[in-house]
């Protein structure tokens, strides 16, 4: 699976962004999807995940109530709607795919990764 993330940018605190990740190469609907982020000098951490059907999702505590993950299997795309952004959300955001299974927060469980998109939130 090849993954192409987009939608990052510079936004003021309190603003919104929507990230997209388009998949190609395999049957998208067979894969659970996740979003992770990595701030400078820090480890890559879980943000949100969604099952292959979209029927179940999971979120990091730090983004619950502000971020929403969704997917459109007809468009081979997963989204991350980010609202009420905070400077602490500044990071490179990565999408990732894993075959089957439920929402998963562990990076090592994911087989495929996109190239990342930069999100910068100014105070």
ChimeraX commands (.cxc) that place a marker at each C-alpha (Angstrom):
marker #1 position 0.00,0.00,0.00 radius 0.5
marker #1 position 1.31,3.44,-0.91 radius 0.5
marker #1 position 0.04,6.29,1.24 radius 0.5
marker #1 position 0.08,9.99,0.39 radius 0.5
marker #1 position -0.78,12.42,3.17 radius 0.5
marker #1 position -1.72,16.04,2.60 radius 0.5
marker #1 position -3.55,18.95,4.17 radius 0.5
marker #1 position -1.02,20.19,6.68 radius 0.5
marker #1 position -0.13,23.82,7.08 radius 0.5
marker #1 position 0.20,26.78,9.41 radius 0.5
marker #1 position -2.83,27.71,11.49 radius 0.5
marker #1 position -3.49,29.85,14.53 radius 0.5
marker #1 position -4.46,28.32,17.85 radius 0.5
marker #1 position -8.16,27.54,17.88 radius 0.5
marker #1 position -8.25,26.96,14.16 radius 0.5
marker #1 position -8.97,23.84,12.14 radius 0.5
marker #1 position -7.31,21.68,9.51 radius 0.5
marker #1 position -8.35,18.53,7.70 radius 0.5
marker #1 position -5.69,16.03,6.77 radius 0.5
marker #1 position -6.21,13.52,3.99 radius 0.5
marker #1 position -4.39,10.31,3.20 radius 0.5
marker #1 position -4.94,8.62,-0.14 radius 0.5
marker #1 position -4.03,4.96,-0.50 radius 0.5
marker #1 position -3.10,3.03,-3.61 radius 0.5
marker #1 position -1.77,-0.35,-4.55 radius 0.5
marker #1 position -3.93,-2.67,-2.47 radius 0.5
marker #1 position -7.60,-3.00,-1.50 radius 0.5
marker #1 position -7.99,-0.06,0.85 radius 0.5
marker #1 position -11.06,-1.46,2.55 radius 0.5
marker #1 position -9.02,-4.40,3.89 radius 0.5
marker #1 position -6.87,-2.10,6.00 radius 0.5
marker #1 position -7.31,-0.41,9.32 radius 0.5
marker #1 position -5.87,3.09,9.26 radius 0.5
marker #1 position -4.15,5.25,11.82 radius 0.5
marker #1 position -2.79,8.74,12.25 radius 0.5
marker #1 position 0.36,9.37,14.26 radius 0.5
marker #1 position 2.40,12.46,14.90 radius 0.5
marker #1 position 5.98,13.29,15.72 radius 0.5
marker #1 position 7.16,16.54,17.20 radius 0.5
marker #1 position 10.82,17.61,16.93 radius 0.5
marker #1 position 12.99,15.59,19.28 radius 0.5
marker #1 position 10.13,13.36,20.37 radius 0.5
marker #1 position 8.87,9.89,19.59 radius 0.5
marker #1 position 6.15,9.19,17.10 radius 0.5
marker #1 position 2.87,8.86,19.00 radius 0.5
marker #1 position -0.63,7.68,18.31 radius 0.5
marker #1 position -3.34,10.18,17.42 radius 0.5
marker #1 position -6.32,8.26,16.05 radius 0.5
marker #1 position -7.28,5.01,14.33 radius 0.5
marker #1 position -10.20,3.53,12.47 radius 0.5
marker #1 position -11.18,0.01,11.44 radius 0.5
marker #1 position -11.43,-1.11,7.83 radius 0.5
marker #1 position -15.19,-0.57,7.85 radius 0.5
marker #1 position -15.13,2.70,9.74 radius 0.5
marker #1 position -17.31,1.13,12.40 radius 0.5
marker #1 position -14.88,1.63,15.25 radius 0.5
marker #1 position -12.46,4.40,16.10 radius 0.5
marker #1 position -9.94,5.19,18.80 radius 0.5
marker #1 position -8.25,8.40,19.93 radius 0.5
marker #1 position -5.39,9.55,22.08 radius 0.5
marker #1 position -6.62,11.28,25.22 radius 0.5
marker #1 position -4.93,14.49,24.13 radius 0.5
marker #1 position -7.13,14.85,21.04 radius 0.5
marker #1 position -10.46,13.37,22.17 radius 0.5
marker #1 position -13.31,15.74,21.48 radius 0.5
marker #1 position -11.20,17.84,19.11 radius 0.5
marker #1 position -10.10,15.45,16.35 radius 0.5
marker #1 position -12.23,13.11,14.25 radius 0.5
marker #1 position -10.98,10.29,12.06 radius 0.5
marker #1 position -13.10,9.06,9.18 radius 0.5
marker #1 position -12.69,7.22,5.92 radius 0.5
marker #1 position -14.26,6.94,2.49 radius 0.5
marker #1 position -13.51,3.52,1.06 radius 0.5
marker #1 position -14.93,4.54,-2.31 radius 0.5
marker #1 position -12.20,7.19,-2.51 radius 0.5
marker #1 position -9.46,5.12,-0.82 radius 0.5
marker #1 position -9.01,7.99,1.60 radius 0.5
marker #1 position -8.81,8.46,5.34 radius 0.5
marker #1 position -9.28,11.87,6.94 radius 0.5
marker #1 position -8.34,13.55,10.17 radius 0.5
marker #1 position -10.46,16.57,11.02 radius 0.5
marker #1 position -8.64,18.65,13.59 radius 0.5
marker #1 position -10.51,21.38,15.45 radius 0.5
marker #1 position -9.57,23.65,18.33 radius 0.5
marker #1 position -5.92,23.24,17.47 radius 0.5
marker #1 position -3.33,24.01,20.11 radius 0.5
marker #1 position 0.39,24.82,19.78 radius 0.5
marker #1 position 1.05,21.40,21.36 radius 0.5
marker #1 position -0.47,19.80,18.25 radius 0.5
marker #1 position 2.46,21.03,16.17 radius 0.5
marker #1 position 4.12,18.01,14.58 radius 0.5
marker #1 position 4.58,16.02,11.42 radius 0.5
marker #1 position 1.48,13.90,10.97 radius 0.5
marker #1 position 1.74,10.45,9.41 radius 0.5
marker #1 position -0.93,8.10,8.17 radius 0.5
marker #1 position -0.40,4.37,8.41 radius 0.5
marker #1 position -2.14,1.16,7.34 radius 0.5
marker #1 position -2.44,-2.28,8.91 radius 0.5
marker #1 position -4.22,-5.31,7.52 radius 0.5
marker #1 position -7.47,-6.05,9.34 radius 0.5
marker #1 position -7.94,-5.71,13.08 radius 0.5
marker #1 position -9.40,-3.05,15.31 radius 0.5
marker #1 position -8.15,0.45,16.05 radius 0.5
marker #1 position -4.56,0.12,17.16 radius 0.5
marker #1 position -2.34,2.64,18.90 radius 0.5
marker #1 position 1.02,0.92,18.46 radius 0.5
marker #1 position 3.19,2.11,15.58 radius 0.5
marker #1 position 4.88,-1.29,15.21 radius 0.5
marker #1 position 1.54,-2.86,14.35 radius 0.5
marker #1 position 1.31,-0.84,11.14 radius 0.5
marker #1 position 2.84,-2.19,7.95 radius 0.5
marker #1 position 2.71,0.84,5.68 radius 0.5
marker #1 position 3.42,4.52,6.28 radius 0.5
marker #1 position 2.93,7.73,4.38 radius 0.5
marker #1 position 5.53,10.45,4.06 radius 0.5
marker #1 position 4.06,12.85,6.61 radius 0.5
marker #1 position 2.57,16.31,6.45 radius 0.5
marker #1 position 3.63,19.22,8.67 radius 0.5
marker #1 position 1.10,20.86,10.96 radius 0.5
marker #1 position 2.19,24.03,12.72 radius 0.5
marker #1 position -0.08,25.78,15.22 radius 0.5
marker #1 position 0.90,29.29,16.26 radius 0.5
marker #1 position -0.10,30.80,19.59 radius 0.5
marker link #1:1,2 radius 0.2
marker link #1:2,3 radius 0.2
marker link #1:3,4 radius 0.2
marker link #1:4,5 radius 0.2
marker link #1:5,6 radius 0.2
marker link #1:6,7 radius 0.2
marker link #1:7,8 radius 0.2
marker link #1:8,9 radius 0.2
marker link #1:9,10 radius 0.2
marker link #1:10,11 radius 0.2
marker link #1:11,12 radius 0.2
marker link #1:12,13 radius 0.2
marker link #1:13,14 radius 0.2
marker link #1:14,15 radius 0.2
marker link #1:15,16 radius 0.2
marker link #1:16,17 radius 0.2
marker link #1:17,18 radius 0.2
marker link #1:18,19 radius 0.2
marker link #1:19,20 radius 0.2
marker link #1:20,21 radius 0.2
marker link #1:21,22 radius 0.2
marker link #1:22,23 radius 0.2
marker link #1:23,24 radius 0.2
marker link #1:24,25 radius 0.2
marker link #1:25,26 radius 0.2
marker link #1:26,27 radius 0.2
marker link #1:27,28 radius 0.2
marker link #1:28,29 radius 0.2
marker link #1:29,30 radius 0.2
marker link #1:30,31 radius 0.2
marker link #1:31,32 radius 0.2
marker link #1:32,33 radius 0.2
marker link #1:33,34 radius 0.2
marker link #1:34,35 radius 0.2
marker link #1:35,36 radius 0.2
marker link #1:36,37 radius 0.2
marker link #1:37,38 radius 0.2
marker link #1:38,39 radius 0.2
marker link #1:39,40 radius 0.2
marker link #1:40,41 radius 0.2
marker link #1:41,42 radius 0.2
marker link #1:42,43 radius 0.2
marker link #1:43,44 radius 0.2
marker link #1:44,45 radius 0.2
marker link #1:45,46 radius 0.2
marker link #1:46,47 radius 0.2
marker link #1:47,48 radius 0.2
marker link #1:48,49 radius 0.2
marker link #1:49,50 radius 0.2
marker link #1:50,51 radius 0.2
marker link #1:51,52 radius 0.2
marker link #1:52,53 radius 0.2
marker link #1:53,54 radius 0.2
marker link #1:54,55 radius 0.2
marker link #1:55,56 radius 0.2
marker link #1:56,57 radius 0.2
marker link #1:57,58 radius 0.2
marker link #1:58,59 radius 0.2
marker link #1:59,60 radius 0.2
marker link #1:60,61 radius 0.2
marker link #1:61,62 radius 0.2
marker link #1:62,63 radius 0.2
marker link #1:63,64 radius 0.2
marker link #1:64,65 radius 0.2
marker link #1:65,66 radius 0.2
marker link #1:66,67 radius 0.2
marker link #1:67,68 radius 0.2
marker link #1:68,69 radius 0.2
marker link #1:69,70 radius 0.2
marker link #1:70,71 radius 0.2
marker link #1:71,72 radius 0.2
marker link #1:72,73 radius 0.2
marker link #1:73,74 radius 0.2
marker link #1:74,75 radius 0.2
marker link #1:75,76 radius 0.2
marker link #1:76,77 radius 0.2
marker link #1:77,78 radius 0.2
marker link #1:78,79 radius 0.2
marker link #1:79,80 radius 0.2
marker link #1:80,81 radius 0.2
marker link #1:81,82 radius 0.2
marker link #1:82,83 radius 0.2
marker link #1:83,84 radius 0.2
marker link #1:84,85 radius 0.2
marker link #1:85,86 radius 0.2
marker link #1:86,87 radius 0.2
marker link #1:87,88 radius 0.2
marker link #1:88,89 radius 0.2
marker link #1:89,90 radius 0.2
marker link #1:90,91 radius 0.2
marker link #1:91,92 radius 0.2
marker link #1:92,93 radius 0.2
marker link #1:93,94 radius 0.2
marker link #1:94,95 radius 0.2
marker link #1:95,96 radius 0.2
marker link #1:96,97 radius 0.2
marker link #1:97,98 radius 0.2
marker link #1:98,99 radius 0.2
marker link #1:99,100 radius 0.2
marker link #1:100,101 radius 0.2
marker link #1:101,102 radius 0.2
marker link #1:102,103 radius 0.2
marker link #1:103,104 radius 0.2
marker link #1:104,105 radius 0.2
marker link #1:105,106 radius 0.2
marker link #1:106,107 radius 0.2
marker link #1:107,108 radius 0.2
marker link #1:108,109 radius 0.2
marker link #1:109,110 radius 0.2
marker link #1:110,111 radius 0.2
marker link #1:111,112 radius 0.2
marker link #1:112,113 radius 0.2
marker link #1:113,114 radius 0.2
marker link #1:114,115 radius 0.2
marker link #1:115,116 radius 0.2
marker link #1:116,117 radius 0.2
marker link #1:117,118 radius 0.2
marker link #1:118,119 radius 0.2
marker link #1:119,120 radius 0.2
marker link #1:120,121 radius 0.2
marker link #1:121,122 radius 0.2
marker link #1:122,123 radius 0.2
view
